[in-house]
Amino acid sequence: MGKMDSGFGGGFSGKLGNVVGYEWRGKACVRSLPHDFHDAKTPMQLEQRSLFKQTVAFASRAKDVLHLGFGVPSRDVQMTECNYFMRLNKRCFSLVDGVLDVDFAELVVSDGPVAPVAFGEVRVVDDRTLVVDFEKNPLHRVASSEDKVYLAAFCPDLNSFALSQPARRGTKSVEMSFLSAYSGKGVHLWGFVVDRVGRASLSEYIGYGYLDSTAAENEEDAGAFACEDAGDGVLADAGTVQDGGKPSASAGRMPAHRSDNPPDI
């Protein structure tokens, strides 16, 4: 039964004949009832449902990042940020033995017309802090020095996203501080720019490495992310960690980094 809250001429909620009324982003909307169908539950159907469910769960963890990265374009096409992200990145998700596999190097966490910056060296300040330098306008496009530069990170061990505080484009570097749970763990890192009206730039995948200042001090190329080594990453439940706090392959380590000497930040 449908219910009208704003009189005869207003919107309604619930079922009315063969349509359903609902509210989306403050707008009264209607949709047709789904037709009856035979659910064969074939292996391929079940696999696609599992892929969709796990992709939605992954996207929901990036809510704050996606709000900045896709807020404007998603509203333009009347989609949620999560749906926009999934549509744009659908080729980056697949299943490996029933577990979500993500091509992090191709994953886009923001999109828009804003002039990007060129991210460069990554420096580990301590086990919870890193700094990334950037060239403020490499394409020499129209840009404001007041544009905000953000870093976004995903930790496979924790199945969690983190977002930095913004830095102005004119500062030429951005710092990111993590919660203590991230200390010593590997993260995938992206960067993007947001202007004063909320439009974003296309995100840049910076790379993968560890929040480990001790290891960085002993490495010749301390602070460098190996973008060329990026591959797919199989995600699993958080907490699957083995020797010395380093994640096992099943805990979300990228296959290209399964070696005795994984790259450090």
N, C-alpha and C positions, 0 to 999 in steps of 0.2 A: 504494500500500500504506500502511495506517495504522500508526502507531507509538505504543505505550503506554509512557509514562514513569513512571507511578505505580501500576502493577499493574492487575489486571482491572477494579477498580472506579473507576479514575481516568480522567482525560481522555486523549484521544489526538490526534495530529496526522497529517494526511495523509488520503488517500481510503480510505473503508471502505464498500463497496457503492455506494449512491447518495447518500451524505453525505460531508462533509468536516469533519474536526475541526481546530480552531485555538484559539489563546489570545488573548483580548482583555482588556486591563487586569487581568491576573492571573486571569481567569475562563476555565474550559474551556467552549468553545462549539462547536456544530455547525451546519452549514447544508447545504441540499440542493445537489446538483450542478446547474449550469445546464442547461436543456434545449437541445437542438440548435435552431438558428434560422437562417433564411436572411438573410444580411447583404446587403441590397440596395445599401447605400452611396449612398443618394439624396443630392442636394445638401442637403436639410433635415437628414438624419441627420448628415452630415459637419459641418454648421454647428453643430448642437447638441453634437457631440463636441468641436469646437474651443472652443466657449463653455465647456463644462465643464472642459476641460483648462486653459484660460487663467484661469478663475475659481479653480481649485484652486491654481495657481501664485501667483496674487495673494494668496490666503488664507494660503498657507504662509509668505509673507514677514512676516505679522503674528503669528507664533506666540506671541511673548511677550505681545503685547497681548491676544490672544484667550484665553490662559491665565488672565489676570486677569479679563477681561470676561465670559467664558462658562464658566469652570471649574465652578462649582456647577450652573448649569442644564443643562449638557451631561451631567454625571454623573447628574443626576436622571432623564434620559431615555435614558441609556446610549448617548450619542453622543460623538464626538470634538469638541473645540472648533471645529475647522475645519468639520466637517459642520454643526454647529449654526449657525455664522456664515453658511454658504452657504445654508442653508434659510431663515434669518431675512431674508437680504438678496437673495434670488434676483431680485426685481424691480428691483434696482439694477444688474444686469449685463446687457449685450447686446453684440452685435458690430457694428462699423462698418467696412466694407471688410475684414473678417476680423480686426480688431484689437479687443481688449477695450475696451468703453466703460463707465465707472463713473459712476453718479449719486452723487457724494461727499456732497452735501448731505443725502441720505436714508440714507446708509450708517450702520449701527449697529455699534459696536465693543464694546459691553457692554450687558448687560441684567440686571435684577434688582429686588428690592424696596427697596433702600437709598434713603434720602432723597437727592435730588440737591442739588448746589449750583447757583447761577446764575452762569455765567461772564460776565465783563464786559470791561473794557479789556485789550488786548494791547499790551505795551510791548517794543520791541526794545532790548535792552541793548547788544548788539554783533552781529556777523555770525554768531555761533554760539549766542546766548543770547536767550531771550525770557521775559517774566514775564506771567502772566495773573492778574488780580484776580478774586475771586468773592465772592458773598454766601453765607454758610455754610449757611443753611437757609431758603430763600425760601418753602417750602411749610409751614413750621412743623410738620413731622412729627417723630416721635421719632428722634433722631439723637445720635451721640456726637462730641464734639470731637476724639476720637482717630481717627475714620475717616480713611482715606488718600485724598487727591485726586491723580489722575494726569492727565497730558496725553499724547496719542498723536498722532503726525504721520506723514503719508505724503508723500514727495517723488517726483513723477512723473519728474523727470529721472534720479533714481537708482533708480527702481522699488524703493524701500526704505521700511520703517517704522522709526520711532524711538519710544522710550518714556521719559518723564521719571522722575526720582526722585520718590517720593511726598512730599506735604506734608500735614500734619494739617489737618483741616477748620477747626480753630480759628484757623489762621494767616491765613486770608482771602486768600492769594495762593500761587501755585505757579510755580516756575522750571523751565525746560527748557533743557538744554545739548545741543548737537548736535556731531557729529564735524565735522572741518574740511571734509569733502566736501560738507556741506550749505550752507556759507557762500555767501550771495548767491542761493540758489535758492528757488523757490517751494515752499510746503508747504501741505497741507490739515491742519487741526488739530481734534481732538476732545478733550473732557474727560469724566471720569467719576469715581465714588467707589467705594471698596472698604472694607467694614467688617472687623472683626477676625476674623470667621469665614470670610472670603473671598467673601461675597456682594457683588454690584455694583449700581450704579444704572444706569438707562438713560443711555446716552452722549448728549452734546450736541455737535452740529457747530458749532464756533466760527467757522470760515471759512477763507479761503485768502489767502495773502500771501507776501511775500518776506522772507527773512532778510537784510535790507539796512539797516543802521543809518544809512548816509549818506543814502539815499533818505528814510528816515523823518524825519530831521532837517529835510528840505526840504518836507515835506508838512504841510498845515494840519491834517489828521486823522491825524497819525502814530500808529501803533499800532493802528489800527482795521482789523478784518477786515470785508469786505463780504459778509456772509452772503446778502444778498438777490440778489447777482450770481452765486451758485453755480449751476452747471449740470453737464452731463455732461462727463467728461474722458476723452479717448481716449489710452490708454497706448501707449507704444512702447518700443524698446530704449533703455536708459540711455545717455547720452552724446550724444544728438542735440540739440546746443545750437548756437545761431547767435549773431548779433551781441551783443557785450557780455556774453556769459554768460547771457542770457535764453533760456529754452527756446522752441523753435519749437512750432507747434500740434501737429505730429506727435509731439513729445516729451512730450505729456501735458498741455499747457496746456488749461485749460477754455475752451470756445468763448466763454463770456460774457466772458472776459478777453482776447480777441484784439483788442486796441486799441493805439493808440500810447502810451497812458498807463495801463498795468495797475496795479491797486491794490497798494500796499505794506503790509506788516505795520505 
